[in-house]
Amino acid sequence: MGQESRTTRDQIQRAAVREFLDKGFQGASLRQIVKNAGVMVGGHKKAKSIFAGTAWLRSCRFLFHQL
């Protein structure tokens, strides 16, 4: 994976974490996540679940490293 892809992924993950923490899964908006990340992504039926999963994993990794 190239540096640009990693940067984009990180931007989306950070935006997803903020959105899910602020609004929960039901209230989170995929449009708001990508807007806050400053990226453009294609539509995907499961994108919200994918973003929630990656946000969860990122949060778990962060908390694990804080122990």
C-alpha positions as CSV (number, residue, x, y, z in Angstrom):
1,M,0.0,0.0,0.0
2,G,1.4,3.4,-1.0
3,Q,1.8,6.3,1.3
4,E,-1.1,8.2,-0.2
5,S,-3.4,5.2,0.4
6,R,-2.3,5.0,4.0
7,T,-2.8,8.7,4.5
8,T,-6.3,8.5,3.0
9,R,-7.2,5.5,5.1
10,D,-5.9,7.2,8.3
11,Q,-8.0,10.4,7.5
12,I,-11.1,8.3,7.0
13,Q,-10.5,6.2,10.2
14,R,-10.0,9.3,12.3
15,A,-13.1,11.0,10.9
16,A,-15.1,7.7,11.5
17,V,-13.9,7.4,15.1
18,R,-15.0,11.0,15.8
19,E,-18.4,10.5,14.1
20,F,-19.2,7.3,15.8
21,L,-18.1,8.6,19.2
22,D,-20.2,11.7,18.7
23,K,-23.3,10.2,17.2
24,G,-23.2,6.4,17.7
25,F,-23.7,3.9,14.8
26,Q,-27.3,4.8,14.2
27,G,-26.7,8.5,14.1
28,A,-23.4,8.4,12.2
29,S,-23.5,9.7,8.6
30,L,-21.3,8.2,5.9
31,R,-21.4,11.5,4.1
32,Q,-20.3,13.4,7.1
33,I,-17.4,10.9,7.7
34,V,-16.0,11.4,4.2
35,K,-16.7,15.2,4.3
36,N,-14.8,15.4,7.6
37,A,-12.0,13.3,6.2
38,G,-11.7,15.5,3.1
39,V,-11.8,12.6,0.7
40,M,-14.1,11.3,-2.0
41,V,-15.2,7.6,-1.9
42,G,-17.5,5.6,-4.0
43,G,-20.8,4.3,-2.6
44,H,-20.9,0.9,-1.0
45,K,-23.8,-0.7,0.8
46,K,-21.7,-1.9,3.6
47,A,-19.4,1.2,3.9
48,K,-20.9,2.4,7.2
49,S,-20.3,-1.0,8.8
50,I,-16.8,-1.2,7.4
51,F,-16.0,2.3,8.7
52,A,-17.5,1.4,12.1
53,G,-15.3,-1.7,12.2
54,T,-12.1,0.1,11.3
55,A,-13.0,2.9,13.8
56,W,-13.4,0.2,16.5
57,L,-10.2,-1.5,15.7
58,R,-8.3,1.8,15.6
59,S,-9.7,2.7,19.0
60,C,-8.8,-0.7,20.4
61,R,-5.3,-0.4,19.2
62,F,-4.9,3.1,20.7
63,L,-6.3,1.9,24.0
64,F,-4.0,-1.2,24.0
65,H,-0.9,1.0,23.5
66,Q,-2.0,3.2,26.4
67,L,-1.9,0.3,28.9
